[in-house]
Amino acid sequence: MDTTRNLETITTNRNCFLTTTELNVGRMSKHIVELEGKLYASEQRAAREEEDSKKLEEENTFLCLAHSSTKELQSSIKEEVETLKESMVVVYEEMMKLHKILSPFLDIQNGMKEKNAILKKATTAINNIHEWTKT
């Protein structure tokens, strides 16, 4: 009887083990599918983050180049402004020299204009007198 009971116990235990194993395999299969989904989502997130990181790196490189170019341009503009200032000083000095040279000629020209105006008035007066004496 012990043997029969042992066989029954073994059979019952075996059946329980098989049932439990089937339940566990089902649960494990679902869990594996869930884990695969999480792994895929994690890989996708990592790929996006890597892509975003590359984009940020490219943008940072571009901004560094733009900043460098801007500094070079500002430096170049400052140099040009300094050169223009120096040139303007030279031009002003040359204009002052020309003014000193031309000033007497301008005075003469102004005097000539006044004399011409007086001569025109005198000529007009003489012509008027001449016309008046004819009549």
Protein Blocks (a to p, Z undefined) as FASTA:
>chain_A
ZZmmmmmmmmmmmmmmmmmmmmmmmmmmmmmmmmmmmmmmmmmmmmmmmmmmmmmmmmmm
mmmmmmmmmmmmmmmmmmmmmmmmmmmmmmmmmmmmmmmmmmmmmmmmmmmmmmmmmmmm
mmmmmmmmmmmmmZZ
